[in-house]
Amino acid sequence: MLTAQPLVEGPLAVTLYRCSAGPAQAPFTEQYRGWSASYVLRGSFGCRCRGRHFELVPGSVLVGRPGDEFTCTHEHHHGGDECLAFAPDAALADELGAGAASWQSGALPPLPGLIGLGELGRAGAAGHATPALDEVGLALVARIAGLLRGTPDAPLRPGRRDRQRAVESALWIDAHSAERCELPQLARQAGLSAYHYLRVFGAVLGVTPHQYLVRSRLRRAAEALATGTQRVTDIALDVGFDDLSNFTRSFGRATGLSPRAFRRAARRDRNFLQERIGTGT
């Protein structure tokens, strides 16, 4: 049995697939409906496609081209499998190079250049990581396209206009960090495609848009914790986090302290300074 859990919609759709099939299930032929790159998270399975048979294990990537037929097999594993599938639409696939002749249905082994991005995708699917899942997906599909055609993208050298776009976008994100700031929306505001916007922003500012968004929220949270008396939960929601656990986890990674510990430390330092200023020592 195969279940699909949509995680991201838009030009790059991201779906978590879980399959419970084992050796007892008879394989059947399917057809790719679009471009896809599926990172194997757990388990193993085989794939017969274009006259070849591939075996996939955690870290492998199943590559799909629209219209190609394929057959998944499960002779060697009884526990099912999970894959995180990234599917660009036709326009994005063309921009990323996935629409080129080199993008053929098949599979890639666990490669160092893909594992890091794939595991970021796993963390993003669980809500534990920045950059965001769509940002990871764009980078992963672009990396796969480069590997398949044998010509990875050259480092971007942003010009004056691109630098202006990146800075203006960062300032907009900072001013609206408590709101939802989605990648397609930010790219449209900058007048760029999502992929090119992501490359420009990263090349100019050294972080992804989602990383910058989260850090803007954390800066505001740190200020509120250090100077105000709001409850931690209220601060988390006010600055844009969806829930307290996500905020606490992100704040801890950024500062090495829990929000409450940060507040206590900030108060101690403030009191220390006030005492020294007041006594003249």
C-alpha positions in Angstrom: 0.0 0.0 0.0 1.3 3.5 -0.9 0.3 6.6 0.9 1.2 10.2 -0.1 1.5 13.1 2.3 1.8 16.5 0.5 4.2 18.8 2.3 4.7 21.7 -0.1 2.6 22.8 -3.1 3.6 25.2 -5.9 6.2 25.2 -8.7 8.2 22.6 -6.7 5.8 20.1 -5.0 7.2 18.1 -2.1 5.5 14.8 -1.1 6.4 12.2 1.6 5.6 8.7 0.2 5.3 5.7 2.4 5.1 2.2 0.9 4.3 -0.9 2.9 4.7 -3.4 0.1 6.9 -6.5 0.6 8.0 -9.6 -1.3 4.5 -11.0 -1.3 3.1 -8.1 -3.4 3.2 -8.6 -7.1 4.9 -5.7 -8.9 3.0 -3.6 -11.5 3.9 -1.0 -14.1 3.4 2.7 -13.4 4.1 5.8 -15.4 5.8 9.0 -14.3 3.4 11.9 -14.6 6.1 14.6 -14.2 9.7 15.4 -13.4 10.7 14.0 -10.0 13.7 13.3 -7.7 12.8 11.0 -4.8 15.3 10.7 -1.9 15.1 7.4 0.0 14.7 8.0 3.7 14.1 4.5 4.9 13.9 0.9 3.7 14.8 -0.4 0.2 13.2 -1.2 -3.1 14.1 -2.0 -6.7 13.1 -0.2 -9.8 13.0 -1.5 -13.4 13.0 1.3 -16.0 14.3 1.8 -19.5 15.7 -1.8 -19.7 17.7 -1.5 -16.4 17.1 -2.6 -12.8 18.2 -0.4 -10.0 18.3 -1.2 -6.3 17.7 1.7 -3.9 18.7 2.0 -0.3 18.6 5.0 2.2 20.4 7.9 0.5 19.7 6.8 -3.0 17.7 9.0 -5.4 15.0 7.8 -7.8 14.9 10.0 -10.9 11.7 10.2 -13.0 11.0 11.7 -16.4 7.4 12.3 -17.5 5.9 9.6 -19.7 8.5 6.9 -18.8 7.2 3.6 -17.4 8.7 2.0 -14.3 8.1 -0.9 -12.0 9.0 -1.0 -8.3 10.0 -4.3 -6.8 10.3 -5.3 -3.1 12.1 -8.7 -3.1 14.8 -7.8 -0.5 13.0 -5.9 2.2 10.0 -6.7 4.4 9.6 -3.4 6.3 8.4 -1.0 3.5 10.1 2.2 2.5 9.8 6.0 2.7 10.8 8.6 0.1 10.8 12.3 0.0 9.8 13.3 -3.6 10.6 16.7 -5.1 8.6 17.4 -8.3 9.3 20.6 -10.3 6.7 21.8 -12.8 7.6 22.0 -16.4 8.8 25.6 -16.3 11.0 25.1 -13.2 12.3 21.8 -14.5 13.5 23.6 -17.7 15.1 26.4 -15.7 16.9 23.9 -13.4 18.1 21.8 -16.4 15.9 18.8 -15.4 14.1 19.1 -18.8 17.3 18.5 -20.7 18.0 15.2 -22.5 20.4 14.2 -19.7 17.5 13.9 -17.2 16.6 10.3 -17.8 14.5 8.0 -15.5 16.7 5.8 -13.3 18.5 6.1 -10.0 21.6 7.6 -8.4 23.5 6.0 -5.6 24.1 7.6 -2.2 26.5 10.4 -3.3 28.2 12.8 -0.9 26.9 15.8 -2.8 23.3 14.7 -2.4 23.2 13.1 1.1 23.6 16.4 2.9 20.7 18.0 1.0 18.6 14.9 1.3 19.1 14.8 5.1 18.2 18.5 5.3 15.1 17.6 3.5 14.4 14.9 6.1 14.8 17.4 8.9 12.7 20.0 7.0 9.9 17.5 6.6 9.9 16.9 10.3 9.9 20.7 11.0 13.3 20.7 12.5 15.5 22.6 10.1 16.2 25.7 8.1 16.5 26.3 5.2 12.9 25.5 4.3 11.8 22.4 2.5 11.2 24.1 -0.8 14.6 25.7 -0.6 16.2 22.4 0.0 14.2 20.8 -2.8 15.4 23.5 -5.3 19.0 23.0 -4.3 18.7 19.2 -4.5 17.0 19.1 -7.9 19.5 21.6 -9.3 22.4 19.5 -8.0 21.0 16.3 -9.5 20.4 18.1 -12.9 24.1 19.2 -12.8 25.3 15.7 -12.0 23.3 14.2 -14.8 24.4 16.6 -17.4 28.0 16.6 -16.1 28.1 20.4 -15.8 27.3 21.7 -12.3 26.1 25.3 -12.1 28.9 27.9 -11.9 29.0 30.0 -8.8 26.7 33.1 -9.2 28.4 36.5 -9.5 25.7 38.9 -8.6 25.7 42.3 -10.2 24.6 45.6 -8.8 20.9 45.1 -9.6 20.9 41.6 -8.0 22.6 43.0 -4.9 19.9 45.6 -4.6 17.2 43.0 -5.0 18.6 40.8 -2.3 19.0 43.7 0.2 15.5 45.1 -0.5 14.1 41.6 -0.1 15.9 41.1 3.2 14.7 44.4 4.5 11.1 43.5 3.5 11.5 40.1 5.3 12.8 41.8 8.4 9.9 44.2 8.5 7.3 41.4 8.0 9.0 38.6 9.8 6.0 37.9 12.0 4.0 37.1 8.9 4.1 34.1 6.5 6.9 34.8 4.0 6.7 32.1 1.3 9.5 31.6 -1.3 7.2 32.1 -4.4 5.9 35.3 -2.9 9.4 36.7 -2.2 10.6 35.7 -5.6 7.7 37.5 -7.3 8.3 40.6 -5.3 12.0 40.6 -6.4 10.9 40.0 -10.0 12.8 36.7 -10.3 12.0 33.0 -10.6 12.1 31.1 -7.3 15.3 29.3 -8.2 17.2 32.4 -9.4 15.9 34.4 -6.4 17.2 31.7 -4.0 20.6 31.8 -5.7 20.8 35.6 -5.7 19.8 35.9 -2.1 22.3 33.3 -1.0 25.2 34.7 -3.1 24.7 38.2 -1.8 23.8 37.6 1.9 25.2 34.2 2.7 22.0 32.7 4.0 18.8 31.5 2.4 15.6 33.6 2.7 14.1 31.2 5.2 17.2 31.2 7.3 17.1 35.0 7.4 13.4 35.0 8.2 13.9 32.6 11.2 16.9 34.7 12.5 14.9 37.9 12.2 12.2 36.3 14.4 14.8 35.1 16.8 16.3 38.6 17.1 12.9 40.0 18.0 12.3 37.2 20.4 15.7 37.8 22.1 14.9 41.5 22.4 11.5 40.8 24.0 12.9 38.3 26.4 15.7 40.6 27.5 13.5 43.7 28.0 9.9 42.7 28.4 7.7 40.6 30.7 5.5 38.8 28.2 5.1 35.0 28.6 7.5 33.0 26.4 4.6 31.4 24.6 3.1 34.8 23.7 6.5 36.0 22.5 6.9 32.9 20.3 3.6 33.5 18.6 4.0 37.3 18.3 7.3 37.0 16.4 5.9 34.4 14.0 6.5 30.9 15.2 3.7 28.5 14.9 4.2 26.7 18.2 6.3 26.9 21.4 8.3 23.7 20.8 9.5 24.9 17.4 10.5 28.3 18.9 12.3 26.7 21.9 14.2 24.4 19.6 15.2 27.1 17.2 16.1 29.6 20.0 18.2 26.9 21.7 20.2 26.2 18.5 20.8 29.9 17.9 21.8 30.9 21.5 22.7 27.8 23.3 20.1 28.7 26.0 16.4 28.0 26.4 14.2 31.2 26.2 13.7 31.2 30.0 17.5 30.8 30.7 18.2 33.6 28.2 15.7 35.8 30.0 17.3 35.0 33.4 20.8 35.7 32.0 19.7 39.0 30.5 18.2 40.1 33.7 21.3 39.2 35.7 23.5 41.2 33.4 21.1 44.2 33.4 21.0 44.2 37.2 24.7 43.8 37.4 25.2 46.9 35.1 22.6 48.9 37.1 24.3 48.1 40.3 27.7 49.2 39.1 26.3 52.4 37.5 24.4 53.2 40.6 27.3 52.8 42.9 29.9 54.3 40.6 32.2 51.3 40.8 
